[in-house]
Amino acid sequence: MGSFICDSCGREVGLYDGILSWYREGRELGNFAITHRPGQYCLGQPNNNVYRDLFRVASVKGYLAFVQYLITRWSEGYILKDFPSLQKTIAQINSHIHEGIANLLGE
């Protein structure tokens, strides 16, 4: 399956070499980013304060848990401050999951 693209340095990120991070401050969520682990090949997103292992979020179960996390935060009144970063992150994860399912089905 394909690699992800680091939102910090622009290089490829392997499934087990990356993280999904974002900042959560007050009632705001933003700066969603897929990056290398901090200190590995790039600086990542040092201002982000919430992290998930990429391999966990890039599974169907992990992806749904991430979506549930977002829905729960929004129901609690949190505000998304950076829609483009979330959209880009979801697109990368969706592409990875789609490719995995297509390979599994032999398409």
Secondary structure, DSSP 8 states (H G I E B T S, - for coil): ---EE-TTT-SEE-TTTEEEEEEEETTEEEEEEEEE-TTTSS---TT--EEEEHHHHTSHHHHHHHHHHHHHHHHTT-EES-HHHHHHHHHHHHHHHHHHHHHHHT-
